[in-house]
Amino acid sequence: MLLSDWLRDNDITYPEFGHRTGFSSRTIEKWARGERYPKYKATKVILRVTHGKVTPQDLYDATELYNNKTQLSAFSESALAGF
């Protein structure tokens, strides 16, 4: 399960999750959006706090989705620049 989905399903805000995990709300937002991949220690904390619902693989998948969207967006912009 993606972190963003878990947060939404449990009605938990970035600041609240940050308080539970000891990380800043901005860091939580970046992880939830897939902008950054958390380090090993953080993935263990996320796994514990979410009771195993958000796994390191889920966090990696979110990062891959974000990177693919960013690359596709950049490609689309450059492709349209010639028109």
N, CA and C of each residue as an Amber inpcrd file, in Angstrom:
protein
   249
   0.8490000  -1.1720000   0.0000000   0.0000000   0.0000000   0.0000000
   0.8980000   1.2390000   0.0000000   0.5780000   2.1820000  -0.8410000
   1.3500000   3.4240000  -0.8720000   1.1450000   4.2110000   0.4210000
   2.1660000   4.9210000   0.8350000   2.0650000   5.7310000   2.0500000
   0.9480000   6.7510000   1.9190000   0.8280000   7.3790000   0.7620000
  -0.2300000   8.3800000   0.5650000  -1.6090000   7.7570000   0.7510000
  -1.7950000   6.5320000   0.2590000  -3.0770000   5.8380000   0.4240000
  -3.3240000   5.4930000   1.8870000  -2.2810000   5.0290000   2.5680000
  -2.4340000   4.6790000   3.9880000  -2.8020000   5.9130000   4.8100000
  -2.1330000   7.0240000   4.5410000  -2.4360000   8.2610000   5.2630000
  -3.8780000   8.6900000   5.0190000  -4.2990000   8.6470000   3.7480000
  -5.6750000   9.0340000   3.4010000  -6.6830000   8.0960000   4.0650000
  -6.4610000   6.7910000   3.9420000  -7.4010000   5.8150000   4.4950000
  -7.5250000   5.9130000   6.0090000  -6.4650000   6.3410000   6.6620000
  -6.4690000   6.4610000   8.1230000  -6.6760000   7.8880000   8.6030000
  -6.9550000   8.7810000   7.6450000  -7.2300000  10.1920000   7.9620000
  -6.1290000  10.8050000   8.8270000  -4.8840000  10.6150000   8.3700000
  -3.7170000  11.1170000   9.0980000  -2.9950000  12.1430000   8.2300000
  -2.6890000  13.2790000   8.8030000  -2.0130000  14.3490000   8.0790000
  -0.5020000  14.1190000   8.0910000   0.1950000  14.8400000   7.2180000
   1.6580000  14.7690000   7.2080000   2.2390000  15.1590000   8.5670000
   1.7770000  16.2900000   9.1560000   2.3340000  16.6550000  10.4680000
   2.0740000  15.5890000  11.5490000   0.8850000  14.9940000  11.5220000
   0.5710000  13.9790000  12.5260000   1.4570000  12.7410000  12.3420000
   1.6330000  12.3080000  11.0980000   2.4940000  11.1540000  10.8430000
   3.9420000  11.4890000  11.1870000   4.3270000  12.7190000  10.9040000
   5.6670000  13.1650000  11.2760000   5.8920000  13.0860000  12.7750000
   4.8850000  13.4830000  13.5240000   4.9810000  13.4130000  14.9860000
   5.1130000  11.9630000  15.4480000   4.3600000  11.0730000  14.8290000
   4.4020000   9.6480000  15.1970000   5.7420000   8.9920000  14.8500000
   6.3780000   9.4950000  13.7990000   7.6050000   8.8550000  13.3240000
   8.8840000   9.5930000  13.7070000   8.7540000  10.8750000  14.0610000
   9.9320000  11.6550000  14.4040000  10.5710000  12.3590000  13.2170000
   9.8590000  12.4220000  12.0900000  10.3610000  13.1020000  10.8950000
   9.4970000  14.3200000  10.6130000  10.0370000  15.2740000   9.8750000
   9.3010000  16.4960000   9.5850000   8.1330000  16.2260000   8.6380000
   7.1350000  17.0900000   8.7050000   5.9720000  16.9230000   7.8300000
   6.3710000  17.0640000   6.3650000   7.3540000  17.9140000   6.0640000
   7.8240000  18.0660000   4.6780000   8.4860000  16.7770000   4.1870000
   9.2410000  16.1330000   5.0440000   9.8580000  14.8520000   4.6890000
   8.7830000  13.8060000   4.4280000   7.7720000  13.7530000   5.2810000
   6.6620000  12.8030000   5.0980000   5.9670000  13.0740000   3.7670000
   5.7500000  14.3390000   3.4640000   5.1000000  14.6980000   2.2080000
   5.9110000  14.2020000   1.0060000   7.2160000  14.3910000   1.0510000
   8.0770000  13.9390000  -0.0570000   8.0230000  12.4260000  -0.2120000
   8.0120000  11.7130000   0.9000000   7.9160000  10.2530000   0.8250000
   6.5550000   9.8410000   0.2740000   5.4960000  10.4710000   0.7630000
   4.1400000  10.1100000   0.3360000   3.9270000  10.3970000  -1.1450000
   4.5150000  11.4620000  -1.6250000   4.3790000  11.8210000  -3.0390000
   5.3560000  11.0620000  -3.9270000   6.3060000  10.3710000  -3.3170000
   7.2960000   9.6200000  -4.0790000   8.4610000  10.4620000  -4.5560000
   8.5700000  11.6800000  -4.0320000   9.6660000  12.5620000  -4.4410000
  11.0110000  12.0910000  -3.8900000  10.9730000  11.4210000  -2.7680000
  12.1950000  10.9300000  -2.1260000  11.9230000   9.5300000  -1.5810000
  13.0000000   8.7470000  -1.5140000  12.9030000   7.4190000  -0.9160000
  13.5470000   7.4790000   0.4620000  12.8460000   7.0320000   1.4950000
  13.4180000   7.0970000   2.8360000  14.5990000   6.1450000   3.0260000
  15.4820000   6.5240000   3.9110000  16.6280000   5.6670000   4.2370000
  16.1480000   4.4630000   5.0560000  17.0540000   3.5160000   5.2180000
  16.7230000   2.2380000   5.8620000  16.0320000   2.4170000   7.2160000
  16.6030000   3.2450000   8.0780000  16.0270000   3.4490000   9.4160000
  14.5860000   3.9580000   9.3080000  14.3530000   4.8780000   8.3890000
  13.0150000   5.4400000   8.2320000  12.0310000   4.3990000   7.7190000
  12.4820000   3.5410000   6.7990000  11.5660000   2.5090000   6.2900000
  11.1440000   1.5570000   7.4090000  12.0520000   1.2760000   8.3280000
  11.7070000   0.4270000   9.4710000  10.6700000   1.1120000  10.3580000
  10.8150000   2.4180000  10.5620000   9.8670000   3.1670000  11.3810000
   8.4930000   3.1930000  10.6970000   8.4840000   3.4500000   9.3940000
   7.2170000   3.4920000   8.6480000   6.5250000   2.1380000   8.7000000
   7.2740000   1.0800000   8.5280000   6.7280000  -0.2700000   8.5890000
   6.0880000  -0.5340000   9.9490000   6.7760000  -0.0890000  11.0140000
   6.2540000  -0.2930000  12.3740000   5.0010000   0.5360000  12.6250000
   5.0530000   1.8270000  12.2700000   3.9300000   2.7280000  12.5540000
   2.6870000   2.3580000  11.7450000   2.8830000   1.8570000  10.5320000
   1.7390000   1.4720000   9.6880000   1.3310000   0.0140000   9.9100000
   1.9320000  -0.6290000  10.8940000   1.6330000  -2.0320000  11.2250000
   1.8220000  -2.9400000  10.0090000   2.8810000  -2.6540000   9.2480000
   3.2340000  -3.4910000   8.1180000   2.4570000  -3.2360000   6.8390000
   1.5720000  -2.2520000   6.8550000   0.7500000  -1.9670000   5.6710000
   1.5420000  -1.2680000   4.5710000   2.5170000  -0.4340000   4.9460000
   3.3700000   0.2550000   3.9690000   4.7630000  -0.3520000   4.0880000
   5.1680000  -1.0510000   3.0470000   6.4430000  -1.7710000   3.0600000
   7.5240000  -0.9630000   2.3480000   8.7890000  -1.3290000   2.5280000
   9.8490000  -0.6680000   1.7660000   9.6150000  -0.7530000   0.2550000
   9.0630000  -1.8740000  -0.2190000   8.7700000  -2.0070000  -1.6500000
   7.7180000  -0.9870000  -2.0880000   6.7200000  -0.7540000  -1.2520000
   5.6940000   0.2480000  -1.5620000   6.3140000   1.6320000  -1.6930000
   7.2420000   1.9480000  -0.8000000   7.9040000   3.2530000  -0.8360000
   8.7550000   3.3800000  -2.0940000   9.4190000   2.2900000  -2.4590000
  10.2270000   2.2840000  -3.6810000   9.3240000   2.4580000  -4.9040000
   8.1940000   1.7470000  -4.9220000   7.2610000   1.8510000  -6.0400000
   6.7510000   3.2770000  -6.2130000   6.4680000   3.9520000  -5.1140000
   5.9910000   5.3390000  -5.1810000   7.0560000   6.2370000  -5.7910000
   8.3040000   6.0100000  -5.4330000   9.4090000   6.7970000  -5.9860000
   9.5490000   6.5410000  -7.4800000   9.4170000   5.2910000  -7.8860000
   9.4920000   4.9450000  -9.3060000   8.3530000   5.5930000 -10.0850000
   7.1500000   5.5880000  -9.5410000   6.0160000   6.2400000 -10.1940000
   6.2760000   7.7290000 -10.3770000   6.7880000   8.3760000  -9.3230000
   7.0880000   9.8020000  -9.3890000   8.1490000  10.0750000 -10.4530000
   9.2070000   9.2820000 -10.4610000  10.2770000   9.4820000 -11.4440000
   9.7750000   9.2760000 -12.8610000   8.9390000   8.2720000 -13.0780000
   8.3950000   8.0240000 -14.4140000   7.5010000   9.1660000 -14.8660000
   6.6820000   9.6920000 -13.9550000   5.8180000  10.8300000 -14.3070000
   6.6590000  12.0540000 -14.6360000   7.7040000  12.2880000 -13.8600000
   8.5700000  13.4420000 -14.0850000   9.2730000  13.3270000 -15.4330000
   9.7680000  12.1420000 -15.7500000  10.4390000  11.9340000 -17.0380000
   9.4660000  12.0820000 -18.1920000   8.2570000  11.5580000 -18.0470000
   7.2490000  11.6670000 -19.1010000   6.8630000  13.1240000 -19.3160000
   6.7140000  13.8630000 -18.2400000   6.3710000  15.2750000 -18.3400000
   7.4680000  16.0500000 -19.0590000   8.7180000  15.7900000 -18.6980000
   9.8440000  16.4790000 -19.3310000   9.9080000  16.1200000 -20.8260000
   9.6700000  14.8510000 -21.1500000   9.6830000  14.4160000 -22.5420000
   8.5710000  15.0980000 -23.3190000   7.3700000  15.1610000 -22.7400000
   6.2370000  15.7900000 -23.4140000   6.5080000  17.2630000 -23.6940000
   7.0690000  17.9480000 -22.7220000   7.3720000  19.3710000 -22.8950000
   8.3960000  19.5780000 -24.0010000   9.4290000  18.7380000 -24.0350000
  10.4700000  18.9040000 -25.0600000   9.9300000  18.5120000 -26.4240000
   9.0570000  17.5240000 -26.4770000   8.4790000  17.0970000 -27.7540000
   7.5630000  18.1840000 -28.3250000   6.8530000  18.8630000 -27.4560000
   5.9260000  19.9110000 -27.9000000   6.6260000  21.2140000 -28.2240000
   7.8610000  21.3670000 -27.7560000   8.5960000  22.6040000 -27.9780000
   8.8540000  22.8480000 -29.4700000   8.9110000  21.7790000 -30.2610000
   9.1700000  21.9270000 -31.6950000   7.9480000  22.3480000 -32.4980000
   6.7800000  22.3780000 -31.8720000   5.5420000  22.7170000 -32.6170000
   5.1870000  24.1580000 -32.4820000
